[in-house]
Amino acid sequence: MYPKKQGLYSPDFEHENCGAGFICSLKGEKTNSIIGKALNILVKLEHRGAVSSDGKTGDGAGILIEIPHTFLSSEVNFELPDRNQYAVGMVFLPQKRNQRDFCIKSFENEINKRGLEILGWRKVPVNKKVVGRIASKTEPFISQVFIGKGNSCKSSLEFKVKLYTARKITENIVYNSRFSESSFFYFTSLSTHTIIYKGL
């Protein structure tokens, strides 16, 4: 028995899923409390995710947020364009250095072919102490890549198409390689507006 229709809620949209929560400000305010509440949702949804035999390794959880432009500007050692004038990719990479370098070089080549500009990379801080024993065997190296429009894009749609194309071609190059950790390579997000922090 679903609750009655009220406000923005309608029982017509109820369906089974793997567990999701949504937090936002109806006034469009950007506050850290929204992030705190979203992380609290993840804690509350623990019962919806599978947990492995080590008691720590789950089936994955993440949080999608608007790109925190001010924060990222203070965290990188290169200059970022104005908000929404660049893209941020959250990317999982192989732990092995030579394989990671191959993935990075392949992606950068595809970006450069399209007249876009790699602004820089940022290693994402992680807390390895909370990773389960099973997940630690396939734990990726996590980075963020920042991409500028360069002089080749006349519209935001063209920029997005070029980003998508570069991503997909790179995925095919990496997945068709014979590297032992090619499956570690994965973009959780590549966008001019949002970013997804995701864990195993």
MODELLER restraints for C-alpha pairs under 7 A, 6 or more apart:
rsr = mdl.restraints
at = mdl.atoms
rsr.add(forms.Gaussian(group=physical.xy_distance, feature=features.Distance(at['CA:2:A'], at['CA:11:A']), mean=6.11, stdev=0.5))
rsr.add(forms.Gaussian(group=physical.xy_distance, feature=features.Distance(at['CA:3:A'], at['CA:11:A']), mean=6.75, stdev=0.5))
rsr.add(forms.Gaussian(group=physical.xy_distance, feature=features.Distance(at['CA:4:A'], at['CA:11:A']), mean=6.78, stdev=0.5))
rsr.add(forms.Gaussian(group=physical.xy_distance, feature=features.Distance(at['CA:5:A'], at['CA:11:A']), mean=6.13, stdev=0.5))
rsr.add(forms.Gaussian(group=physical.xy_distance, feature=features.Distance(at['CA:18:A'], at['CA:48:A']), mean=6.33, stdev=0.5))
rsr.add(forms.Gaussian(group=physical.xy_distance, feature=features.Distance(at['CA:19:A'], at['CA:45:A']), mean=6.44, stdev=0.5))
rsr.add(forms.Gaussian(group=physical.xy_distance, feature=features.Distance(at['CA:19:A'], at['CA:48:A']), mean=5.81, stdev=0.5))
rsr.add(forms.Gaussian(group=physical.xy_distance, feature=features.Distance(at['CA:21:A'], at['CA:41:A']), mean=6.22, stdev=0.5))
rsr.add(forms.Gaussian(group=physical.xy_distance, feature=features.Distance(at['CA:23:A'], at['CA:34:A']), mean=6.48, stdev=0.5))
rsr.add(forms.Gaussian(group=physical.xy_distance, feature=features.Distance(at['CA:23:A'], at['CA:38:A']), mean=6.17, stdev=0.5))
rsr.add(forms.Gaussian(group=physical.xy_distance, feature=features.Distance(at['CA:24:A'], at['CA:34:A']), mean=6.57, stdev=0.5))
rsr.add(forms.Gaussian(group=physical.xy_distance, feature=features.Distance(at['CA:49:A'], at['CA:58:A']), mean=6.46, stdev=0.5))
rsr.add(forms.Gaussian(group=physical.xy_distance, feature=features.Distance(at['CA:49:A'], at['CA:59:A']), mean=6.11, stdev=0.5))
rsr.add(forms.Gaussian(group=physical.xy_distance, feature=features.Distance(at['CA:50:A'], at['CA:58:A']), mean=5.52, stdev=0.5))
rsr.add(forms.Gaussian(group=physical.xy_distance, feature=features.Distance(at['CA:50:A'], at['CA:59:A']), mean=5.50, stdev=0.5))
rsr.add(forms.Gaussian(group=physical.xy_distance, feature=features.Distance(at['CA:51:A'], at['CA:57:A']), mean=5.64, stdev=0.5))
rsr.add(forms.Gaussian(group=physical.xy_distance, feature=features.Distance(at['CA:51:A'], at['CA:58:A']), mean=4.45, stdev=0.5))
rsr.add(forms.Gaussian(group=physical.xy_distance, feature=features.Distance(at['CA:51:A'], at['CA:59:A']), mean=6.69, stdev=0.5))
rsr.add(forms.Gaussian(group=physical.xy_distance, feature=features.Distance(at['CA:52:A'], at['CA:58:A']), mean=6.22, stdev=0.5))
rsr.add(forms.Gaussian(group=physical.xy_distance, feature=features.Distance(at['CA:54:A'], at['CA:132:A']), mean=6.46, stdev=0.5))
rsr.add(forms.Gaussian(group=physical.xy_distance, feature=features.Distance(at['CA:54:A'], at['CA:133:A']), mean=6.45, stdev=0.5))
rsr.add(forms.Gaussian(group=physical.xy_distance, feature=features.Distance(at['CA:54:A'], at['CA:134:A']), mean=6.88, stdev=0.5))
rsr.add(forms.Gaussian(group=physical.xy_distance, feature=features.Distance(at['CA:56:A'], at['CA:131:A']), mean=6.82, stdev=0.5))
rsr.add(forms.Gaussian(group=physical.xy_distance, feature=features.Distance(at['CA:56:A'], at['CA:132:A']), mean=4.58, stdev=0.5))
rsr.add(forms.Gaussian(group=physical.xy_distance, feature=features.Distance(at['CA:57:A'], at['CA:131:A']), mean=6.82, stdev=0.5))
rsr.add(forms.Gaussian(group=physical.xy_distance, feature=features.Distance(at['CA:57:A'], at['CA:132:A']), mean=4.63, stdev=0.5))
rsr.add(forms.Gaussian(group=physical.xy_distance, feature=features.Distance(at['CA:57:A'], at['CA:134:A']), mean=6.31, stdev=0.5))
rsr.add(forms.Gaussian(group=physical.xy_distance, feature=features.Distance(at['CA:57:A'], at['CA:135:A']), mean=5.66, stdev=0.5))
rsr.add(forms.Gaussian(group=physical.xy_distance, feature=features.Distance(at['CA:58:A'], at['CA:200:A']), mean=6.37, stdev=0.5))
rsr.add(forms.Gaussian(group=physical.xy_distance, feature=features.Distance(at['CA:59:A'], at['CA:200:A']), mean=6.05, stdev=0.5))
rsr.add(forms.Gaussian(group=physical.xy_distance, feature=features.Distance(at['CA:60:A'], at['CA:199:A']), mean=5.47, stdev=0.5))
rsr.add(forms.Gaussian(group=physical.xy_distance, feature=features.Distance(at['CA:60:A'], at['CA:200:A']), mean=4.21, stdev=0.5))
rsr.add(forms.Gaussian(group=physical.xy_distance, feature=features.Distance(at['CA:61:A'], at['CA:198:A']), mean=5.72, stdev=0.5))
rsr.add(forms.Gaussian(group=physical.xy_distance, feature=features.Distance(at['CA:61:A'], at['CA:199:A']), mean=5.61, stdev=0.5))
rsr.add(forms.Gaussian(group=physical.xy_distance, feature=features.Distance(at['CA:61:A'], at['CA:200:A']), mean=6.70, stdev=0.5))
rsr.add(forms.Gaussian(group=physical.xy_distance, feature=features.Distance(at['CA:62:A'], at['CA:196:A']), mean=6.54, stdev=0.5))
rsr.add(forms.Gaussian(group=physical.xy_distance, feature=features.Distance(at['CA:62:A'], at['CA:197:A']), mean=5.38, stdev=0.5))
rsr.add(forms.Gaussian(group=physical.xy_distance, feature=features.Distance(at['CA:62:A'], at['CA:198:A']), mean=3.91, stdev=0.5))
rsr.add(forms.Gaussian(group=physical.xy_distance, feature=features.Distance(at['CA:62:A'], at['CA:199:A']), mean=6.15, stdev=0.5))
rsr.add(forms.Gaussian(group=physical.xy_distance, feature=features.Distance(at['CA:63:A'], at['CA:196:A']), mean=5.53, stdev=0.5))
rsr.add(forms.Gaussian(group=physical.xy_distance, feature=features.Distance(at['CA:63:A'], at['CA:197:A']), mean=5.32, stdev=0.5))
rsr.add(forms.Gaussian(group=physical.xy_distance, feature=features.Distance(at['CA:63:A'], at['CA:198:A']), mean=6.40, stdev=0.5))
rsr.add(forms.Gaussian(group=physical.xy_distance, feature=features.Distance(at['CA:64:A'], at['CA:194:A']), mean=6.71, stdev=0.5))
rsr.add(forms.Gaussian(group=physical.xy_distance, feature=features.Distance(at['CA:64:A'], at['CA:195:A']), mean=5.70, stdev=0.5))
rsr.add(forms.Gaussian(group=physical.xy_distance, feature=features.Distance(at['CA:64:A'], at['CA:196:A']), mean=4.34, stdev=0.5))
rsr.add(forms.Gaussian(group=physical.xy_distance, feature=features.Distance(at['CA:64:A'], at['CA:197:A']), mean=6.51, stdev=0.5))
rsr.add(forms.Gaussian(group=physical.xy_distance, feature=features.Distance(at['CA:65:A'], at['CA:194:A']), mean=5.54, stdev=0.5))
rsr.add(forms.Gaussian(group=physical.xy_distance, feature=features.Distance(at['CA:65:A'], at['CA:195:A']), mean=5.58, stdev=0.5))
rsr.add(forms.Gaussian(group=physical.xy_distance, feature=features.Distance(at['CA:65:A'], at['CA:196:A']), mean=6.45, stdev=0.5))
rsr.add(forms.Gaussian(group=physical.xy_distance, feature=features.Distance(at['CA:66:A'], at['CA:193:A']), mean=5.77, stdev=0.5))
rsr.add(forms.Gaussian(group=physical.xy_distance, feature=features.Distance(at['CA:66:A'], at['CA:194:A']), mean=4.32, stdev=0.5))
rsr.add(forms.Gaussian(group=physical.xy_distance, feature=features.Distance(at['CA:66:A'], at['CA:195:A']), mean=6.21, stdev=0.5))
rsr.add(forms.Gaussian(group=physical.xy_distance, feature=features.Distance(at['CA:67:A'], at['CA:193:A']), mean=5.65, stdev=0.5))
rsr.add(forms.Gaussian(group=physical.xy_distance, feature=features.Distance(at['CA:67:A'], at['CA:194:A']), mean=4.92, stdev=0.5))
rsr.add(forms.Gaussian(group=physical.xy_distance, feature=features.Distance(at['CA:67:A'], at['CA:195:A']), mean=5.62, stdev=0.5))
rsr.add(forms.Gaussian(group=physical.xy_distance, feature=features.Distance(at['CA:69:A'], at['CA:83:A']), mean=6.13, stdev=0.5))
rsr.add(forms.Gaussian(group=physical.xy_distance, feature=features.Distance(at['CA:73:A'], at['CA:80:A']), mean=6.30, stdev=0.5))
rsr.add(forms.Gaussian(group=physical.xy_distance, feature=features.Distance(at['CA:76:A'], at['CA:122:A']), mean=6.64, stdev=0.5))
rsr.add(forms.Gaussian(group=physical.xy_distance, feature=features.Distance(at['CA:78:A'], at['CA:120:A']), mean=6.83, stdev=0.5))
rsr.add(forms.Gaussian(group=physical.xy_distance, feature=features.Distance(at['CA:84:A'], at['CA:192:A']), mean=5.19, stdev=0.5))
rsr.add(forms.Gaussian(group=physical.xy_distance, feature=features.Distance(at['CA:84:A'], at['CA:193:A']), mean=5.98, stdev=0.5))
rsr.add(forms.Gaussian(group=physical.xy_distance, feature=features.Distance(at['CA:85:A'], at['CA:148:A']), mean=6.96, stdev=0.5))
rsr.add(forms.Gaussian(group=physical.xy_distance, feature=features.Distance(at['CA:85:A'], at['CA:192:A']), mean=6.94, stdev=0.5))
rsr.add(forms.Gaussian(group=physical.xy_distance, feature=features.Distance(at['CA:86:A'], at['CA:146:A']), mean=6.90, stdev=0.5))
rsr.add(forms.Gaussian(group=physical.xy_distance, feature=features.Distance(at['CA:86:A'], at['CA:147:A']), mean=5.55, stdev=0.5))
rsr.add(forms.Gaussian(group=physical.xy_distance, feature=features.Distance(at['CA:86:A'], at['CA:148:A']), mean=4.66, stdev=0.5))
rsr.add(forms.Gaussian(group=physical.xy_distance, feature=features.Distance(at['CA:86:A'], at['CA:149:A']), mean=6.33, stdev=0.5))
rsr.add(forms.Gaussian(group=physical.xy_distance, feature=features.Distance(at['CA:86:A'], at['CA:192:A']), mean=5.68, stdev=0.5))
rsr.add(forms.Gaussian(group=physical.xy_distance, feature=features.Distance(at['CA:87:A'], at['CA:146:A']), mean=5.73, stdev=0.5))
rsr.add(forms.Gaussian(group=physical.xy_distance, feature=features.Distance(at['CA:87:A'], at['CA:147:A']), mean=5.10, stdev=0.5))
rsr.add(forms.Gaussian(group=physical.xy_distance, feature=features.Distance(at['CA:87:A'], at['CA:148:A']), mean=6.60, stdev=0.5))
rsr.add(forms.Gaussian(group=physical.xy_distance, feature=features.Distance(at['CA:87:A'], at['CA:190:A']), mean=6.56, stdev=0.5))
rsr.add(forms.Gaussian(group=physical.xy_distance, feature=features.Distance(at['CA:87:A'], at['CA:191:A']), mean=5.08, stdev=0.5))
rsr.add(forms.Gaussian(group=physical.xy_distance, feature=features.Distance(at['CA:87:A'], at['CA:192:A']), mean=4.09, stdev=0.5))
rsr.add(forms.Gaussian(group=physical.xy_distance, feature=features.Distance(at['CA:88:A'], at['CA:144:A']), mean=6.50, stdev=0.5))
rsr.add(forms.Gaussian(group=physical.xy_distance, feature=features.Distance(at['CA:88:A'], at['CA:145:A']), mean=5.64, stdev=0.5))
rsr.add(forms.Gaussian(group=physical.xy_distance, feature=features.Distance(at['CA:88:A'], at['CA:146:A']), mean=4.72, stdev=0.5))
rsr.add(forms.Gaussian(group=physical.xy_distance, feature=features.Distance(at['CA:88:A'], at['CA:147:A']), mean=6.45, stdev=0.5))
rsr.add(forms.Gaussian(group=physical.xy_distance, feature=features.Distance(at['CA:88:A'], at['CA:190:A']), mean=5.62, stdev=0.5))
rsr.add(forms.Gaussian(group=physical.xy_distance, feature=features.Distance(at['CA:88:A'], at['CA:191:A']), mean=5.71, stdev=0.5))
rsr.add(forms.Gaussian(group=physical.xy_distance, feature=features.Distance(at['CA:88:A'], at['CA:192:A']), mean=6.35, stdev=0.5))
rsr.add(forms.Gaussian(group=physical.xy_distance, feature=features.Distance(at['CA:88:A'], at['CA:195:A']), mean=6.99, stdev=0.5))
rsr.add(forms.Gaussian(group=physical.xy_distance, feature=features.Distance(at['CA:89:A'], at['CA:144:A']), mean=5.37, stdev=0.5))
rsr.add(forms.Gaussian(group=physical.xy_distance, feature=features.Distance(at['CA:89:A'], at['CA:145:A']), mean=5.01, stdev=0.5))
rsr.add(forms.Gaussian(group=physical.xy_distance, feature=features.Distance(at['CA:89:A'], at['CA:146:A']), mean=6.49, stdev=0.5))
rsr.add(forms.Gaussian(group=physical.xy_distance, feature=features.Distance(at['CA:89:A'], at['CA:187:A']), mean=6.75, stdev=0.5))
rsr.add(forms.Gaussian(group=physical.xy_distance, feature=features.Distance(at['CA:89:A'], at['CA:189:A']), mean=5.50, stdev=0.5))
rsr.add(forms.Gaussian(group=physical.xy_distance, feature=features.Distance(at['CA:89:A'], at['CA:190:A']), mean=4.02, stdev=0.5))
rsr.add(forms.Gaussian(group=physical.xy_distance, feature=features.Distance(at['CA:89:A'], at['CA:191:A']), mean=6.52, stdev=0.5))
rsr.add(forms.Gaussian(group=physical.xy_distance, feature=features.Distance(at['CA:90:A'], at['CA:143:A']), mean=6.11, stdev=0.5))
rsr.add(forms.Gaussian(group=physical.xy_distance, feature=features.Distance(at['CA:90:A'], at['CA:144:A']), mean=4.69, stdev=0.5))
rsr.add(forms.Gaussian(group=physical.xy_distance, feature=features.Distance(at['CA:90:A'], at['CA:145:A']), mean=6.73, stdev=0.5))
rsr.add(forms.Gaussian(group=physical.xy_distance, feature=features.Distance(at['CA:90:A'], at['CA:187:A']), mean=5.77, stdev=0.5))
rsr.add(forms.Gaussian(group=physical.xy_distance, feature=features.Distance(at['CA:90:A'], at['CA:188:A']), mean=5.60, stdev=0.5))
rsr.add(forms.Gaussian(group=physical.xy_distance, feature=features.Distance(at['CA:90:A'], at['CA:189:A']), mean=5.31, stdev=0.5))
rsr.add(forms.Gaussian(group=physical.xy_distance, feature=features.Distance(at['CA:90:A'], at['CA:190:A']), mean=6.42, stdev=0.5))
rsr.add(forms.Gaussian(group=physical.xy_distance, feature=features.Distance(at['CA:90:A'], at['CA:195:A']), mean=6.86, stdev=0.5))
rsr.add(forms.Gaussian(group=physical.xy_distance, feature=features.Distance(at['CA:90:A'], at['CA:196:A']), mean=6.82, stdev=0.5))
rsr.add(forms.Gaussian(group=physical.xy_distance, feature=features.Distance(at['CA:91:A'], at['CA:142:A']), mean=5.93, stdev=0.5))
rsr.add(forms.Gaussian(group=physical.xy_distance, feature=features.Distance(at['CA:91:A'], at['CA:143:A']), mean=5.47, stdev=0.5))
rsr.add(forms.Gaussian(group=physical.xy_distance, feature=features.Distance(at['CA:91:A'], at['CA:144:A']), mean=6.03, stdev=0.5))
rsr.add(forms.Gaussian(group=physical.xy_distance, feature=features.Distance(at['CA:91:A'], at['CA:186:A']), mean=5.66, stdev=0.5))
rsr.add(forms.Gaussian(group=physical.xy_distance, feature=features.Distance(at['CA:91:A'], at['CA:187:A']), mean=4.32, stdev=0.5))
rsr.add(forms.Gaussian(group=physical.xy_distance, feature=features.Distance(at['CA:91:A'], at['CA:188:A']), mean=6.01, stdev=0.5))
rsr.add(forms.Gaussian(group=physical.xy_distance, feature=features.Distance(at['CA:92:A'], at['CA:140:A']), mean=5.46, stdev=0.5))
rsr.add(forms.Gaussian(group=physical.xy_distance, feature=features.Distance(at['CA:92:A'], at['CA:141:A']), mean=5.76, stdev=0.5))
rsr.add(forms.Gaussian(group=physical.xy_distance, feature=features.Distance(at['CA:92:A'], at['CA:142:A']), mean=4.78, stdev=0.5))
rsr.add(forms.Gaussian(group=physical.xy_distance, feature=features.Distance(at['CA:92:A'], at['CA:143:A']), mean=6.58, stdev=0.5))
rsr.add(forms.Gaussian(group=physical.xy_distance, feature=features.Distance(at['CA:92:A'], at['CA:184:A']), mean=6.21, stdev=0.5))
rsr.add(forms.Gaussian(group=physical.xy_distance, feature=features.Distance(at['CA:92:A'], at['CA:185:A']), mean=5.19, stdev=0.5))
rsr.add(forms.Gaussian(group=physical.xy_distance, feature=features.Distance(at['CA:92:A'], at['CA:186:A']), mean=4.97, stdev=0.5))
rsr.add(forms.Gaussian(group=physical.xy_distance, feature=features.Distance(at['CA:92:A'], at['CA:187:A']), mean=6.18, stdev=0.5))
rsr.add(forms.Gaussian(group=physical.xy_distance, feature=features.Distance(at['CA:93:A'], at['CA:100:A']), mean=5.67, stdev=0.5))
rsr.add(forms.Gaussian(group=physical.xy_distance, feature=features.Distance(at['CA:93:A'], at['CA:140:A']), mean=5.43, stdev=0.5))
rsr.add(forms.Gaussian(group=physical.xy_distance, feature=features.Distance(at['CA:93:A'], at['CA:141:A']), mean=4.93, stdev=0.5))
rsr.add(forms.Gaussian(group=physical.xy_distance, feature=features.Distance(at['CA:93:A'], at['CA:142:A']), mean=6.11, stdev=0.5))
rsr.add(forms.Gaussian(group=physical.xy_distance, feature=features.Distance(at['CA:93:A'], at['CA:184:A']), mean=5.50, stdev=0.5))
rsr.add(forms.Gaussian(group=physical.xy_distance, feature=features.Distance(at['CA:93:A'], at['CA:185:A']), mean=4.61, stdev=0.5))
rsr.add(forms.Gaussian(group=physical.xy_distance, feature=features.Distance(at['CA:93:A'], at['CA:186:A']), mean=6.86, stdev=0.5))
rsr.add(forms.Gaussian(group=physical.xy_distance, feature=features.Distance(at['CA:94:A'], at['CA:100:A']), mean=4.95, stdev=0.5))
rsr.add(forms.Gaussian(group=physical.xy_distance, feature=features.Distance(at['CA:94:A'], at['CA:140:A']), mean=5.55, stdev=0.5))
rsr.add(forms.Gaussian(group=physical.xy_distance, feature=features.Distance(at['CA:94:A'], at['CA:141:A']), mean=5.85, stdev=0.5))
rsr.add(forms.Gaussian(group=physical.xy_distance, feature=features.Distance(at['CA:94:A'], at['CA:181:A']), mean=5.53, stdev=0.5))
rsr.add(forms.Gaussian(group=physical.xy_distance, feature=features.Distance(at['CA:94:A'], at['CA:182:A']), mean=6.87, stdev=0.5))
rsr.add(forms.Gaussian(group=physical.xy_distance, feature=features.Distance(at['CA:94:A'], at['CA:184:A']), mean=5.20, stdev=0.5))
rsr.add(forms.Gaussian(group=physical.xy_distance, feature=features.Distance(at['CA:94:A'], at['CA:185:A']), mean=6.25, stdev=0.5))
rsr.add(forms.Gaussian(group=physical.xy_distance, feature=features.Distance(at['CA:95:A'], at['CA:140:A']), mean=5.81, stdev=0.5))
rsr.add(forms.Gaussian(group=physical.xy_distance, feature=features.Distance(at['CA:95:A'], at['CA:141:A']), mean=5.30, stdev=0.5))
rsr.add(forms.Gaussian(group=physical.xy_distance, feature=features.Distance(at['CA:99:A'], at['CA:179:A']), mean=6.79, stdev=0.5))
rsr.add(forms.Gaussian(group=physical.xy_distance, feature=features.Distance(at['CA:103:A'], at['CA:174:A']), mean=6.44, stdev=0.5))
rsr.add(forms.Gaussian(group=physical.xy_distance, feature=features.Distance(at['CA:106:A'], at['CA:170:A']), mean=6.03, stdev=0.5))
rsr.add(forms.Gaussian(group=physical.xy_distance, feature=features.Distance(at['CA:107:A'], at['CA:166:A']), mean=6.75, stdev=0.5))
rsr.add(forms.Gaussian(group=physical.xy_distance, feature=features.Distance(at['CA:107:A'], at['CA:167:A']), mean=6.93, stdev=0.5))
rsr.add(forms.Gaussian(group=physical.xy_distance, feature=features.Distance(at['CA:107:A'], at['CA:170:A']), mean=5.43, stdev=0.5))
rsr.add(forms.Gaussian(group=physical.xy_distance, feature=features.Distance(at['CA:108:A'], at['CA:118:A']), mean=6.88, stdev=0.5))
rsr.add(forms.Gaussian(group=physical.xy_distance, feature=features.Distance(at['CA:110:A'], at['CA:166:A']), mean=5.05, stdev=0.5))
rsr.add(forms.Gaussian(group=physical.xy_distance, feature=features.Distance(at['CA:110:A'], at['CA:170:A']), mean=6.97, stdev=0.5))
rsr.add(forms.Gaussian(group=physical.xy_distance, feature=features.Distance(at['CA:111:A'], at['CA:117:A']), mean=6.80, stdev=0.5))
rsr.add(forms.Gaussian(group=physical.xy_distance, feature=features.Distance(at['CA:111:A'], at['CA:166:A']), mean=5.74, stdev=0.5))
rsr.add(forms.Gaussian(group=physical.xy_distance, feature=features.Distance(at['CA:114:A'], at['CA:162:A']), mean=6.46, stdev=0.5))
rsr.add(forms.Gaussian(group=physical.xy_distance, feature=features.Distance(at['CA:115:A'], at['CA:150:A']), mean=6.19, stdev=0.5))
rsr.add(forms.Gaussian(group=physical.xy_distance, feature=features.Distance(at['CA:115:A'], at['CA:152:A']), mean=5.46, stdev=0.5))
rsr.add(forms.Gaussian(group=physical.xy_distance, feature=features.Distance(at['CA:116:A'], at['CA:147:A']), mean=6.96, stdev=0.5))
rsr.add(forms.Gaussian(group=physical.xy_distance, feature=features.Distance(at['CA:116:A'], at['CA:148:A']), mean=6.01, stdev=0.5))
rsr.add(forms.Gaussian(group=physical.xy_distance, feature=features.Distance(at['CA:116:A'], at['CA:149:A']), mean=5.14, stdev=0.5))
rsr.add(forms.Gaussian(group=physical.xy_distance, feature=features.Distance(at['CA:116:A'], at['CA:150:A']), mean=4.80, stdev=0.5))
rsr.add(forms.Gaussian(group=physical.xy_distance, feature=features.Distance(at['CA:116:A'], at['CA:152:A']), mean=6.86, stdev=0.5))
rsr.add(forms.Gaussian(group=physical.xy_distance, feature=features.Distance(at['CA:117:A'], at['CA:147:A']), mean=5.54, stdev=0.5))
rsr.add(forms.Gaussian(group=physical.xy_distance, feature=features.Distance(at['CA:117:A'], at['CA:148:A']), mean=4.89, stdev=0.5))
rsr.add(forms.Gaussian(group=physical.xy_distance, feature=features.Distance(at['CA:117:A'], at['CA:149:A']), mean=6.32, stdev=0.5))
rsr.add(forms.Gaussian(group=physical.xy_distance, feature=features.Distance(at['CA:117:A'], at['CA:150:A']), mean=5.40, stdev=0.5))
rsr.add(forms.Gaussian(group=physical.xy_distance, feature=features.Distance(at['CA:118:A'], at['CA:146:A']), mean=6.13, stdev=0.5))
rsr.add(forms.Gaussian(group=physical.xy_distance, feature=features.Distance(at['CA:118:A'], at['CA:147:A']), mean=4.68, stdev=0.5))
rsr.add(forms.Gaussian(group=physical.xy_distance, feature=features.Distance(at['CA:118:A'], at['CA:148:A']), mean=6.30, stdev=0.5))
rsr.add(forms.Gaussian(group=physical.xy_distance, feature=features.Distance(at['CA:119:A'], at['CA:146:A']), mean=5.29, stdev=0.5))
rsr.add(forms.Gaussian(group=physical.xy_distance, feature=features.Distance(at['CA:119:A'], at['CA:147:A']), mean=5.36, stdev=0.5))
rsr.add(forms.Gaussian(group=physical.xy_distance, feature=features.Distance(at['CA:119:A'], at['CA:148:A']), mean=6.19, stdev=0.5))
rsr.add(forms.Gaussian(group=physical.xy_distance, feature=features.Distance(at['CA:120:A'], at['CA:145:A']), mean=6.08, stdev=0.5))
rsr.add(forms.Gaussian(group=physical.xy_distance, feature=features.Distance(at['CA:120:A'], at['CA:146:A']), mean=5.48, stdev=0.5))
rsr.add(forms.Gaussian(group=physical.xy_distance, feature=features.Distance(at['CA:121:A'], at['CA:143:A']), mean=6.81, stdev=0.5))
rsr.add(forms.Gaussian(group=physical.xy_distance, feature=features.Distance(at['CA:121:A'], at['CA:144:A']), mean=5.65, stdev=0.5))
rsr.add(forms.Gaussian(group=physical.xy_distance, feature=features.Distance(at['CA:121:A'], at['CA:145:A']), mean=4.56, stdev=0.5))
rsr.add(forms.Gaussian(group=physical.xy_distance, feature=features.Distance(at['CA:121:A'], at['CA:146:A']), mean=6.24, stdev=0.5))
rsr.add(forms.Gaussian(group=physical.xy_distance, feature=features.Distance(at['CA:122:A'], at['CA:143:A']), mean=5.59, stdev=0.5))
rsr.add(forms.Gaussian(group=physical.xy_distance, feature=features.Distance(at['CA:122:A'], at['CA:144:A']), mean=5.06, stdev=0.5))
rsr.add(forms.Gaussian(group=physical.xy_distance, feature=features.Distance(at['CA:122:A'], at['CA:145:A']), mean=6.47, stdev=0.5))
rsr.add(forms.Gaussian(group=physical.xy_distance, feature=features.Distance(at['CA:123:A'], at['CA:142:A']), mean=6.35, stdev=0.5))
rsr.add(forms.Gaussian(group=physical.xy_distance, feature=features.Distance(at['CA:123:A'], at['CA:143:A']), mean=4.47, stdev=0.5))
rsr.add(forms.Gaussian(group=physical.xy_distance, feature=features.Distance(at['CA:123:A'], at['CA:144:A']), mean=6.36, stdev=0.5))
rsr.add(forms.Gaussian(group=physical.xy_distance, feature=features.Distance(at['CA:124:A'], at['CA:142:A']), mean=5.64, stdev=0.5))
rsr.add(forms.Gaussian(group=physical.xy_distance, feature=features.Distance(at['CA:124:A'], at['CA:143:A']), mean=5.16, stdev=0.5))
rsr.add(forms.Gaussian(group=physical.xy_distance, feature=features.Distance(at['CA:124:A'], at['CA:144:A']), mean=6.66, stdev=0.5))
rsr.add(forms.Gaussian(group=physical.xy_distance, feature=features.Distance(at['CA:135:A'], at['CA:200:A']), mean=6.63, stdev=0.5))
rsr.add(forms.Gaussian(group=physical.xy_distance, feature=features.Distance(at['CA:140:A'], at['CA:184:A']), mean=5.83, stdev=0.5))
rsr.add(forms.Gaussian(group=physical.xy_distance, feature=features.Distance(at['CA:149:A'], at['CA:159:A']), mean=6.41, stdev=0.5))
rsr.add(forms.Gaussian(group=physical.xy_distance, feature=features.Distance(at['CA:153:A'], at['CA:159:A']), mean=5.71, stdev=0.5))
rsr.add(forms.Gaussian(group=physical.xy_distance, feature=features.Distance(at['CA:174:A'], at['CA:182:A']), mean=5.86, stdev=0.5))
rsr.add(forms.Gaussian(group=physical.xy_distance, feature=features.Distance(at['CA:175:A'], at['CA:182:A']), mean=5.58, stdev=0.5))
rsr.add(forms.Gaussian(group=physical.xy_distance, feature=features.Distance(at['CA:175:A'], at['CA:183:A']), mean=6.60, stdev=0.5))
rsr.add(forms.Gaussian(group=physical.xy_distance, feature=features.Distance(at['CA:188:A'], at['CA:196:A']), mean=6.08, stdev=0.5))
rsr.add(forms.Gaussian(group=physical.xy_distance, feature=features.Distance(at['CA:188:A'], at['CA:198:A']), mean=6.86, stdev=0.5))
rsr.add(forms.Gaussian(group=physical.xy_distance, feature=features.Distance(at['CA:189:A'], at['CA:195:A']), mean=5.77, stdev=0.5))
rsr.add(forms.Gaussian(group=physical.xy_distance, feature=features.Distance(at['CA:189:A'], at['CA:196:A']), mean=5.64, stdev=0.5))
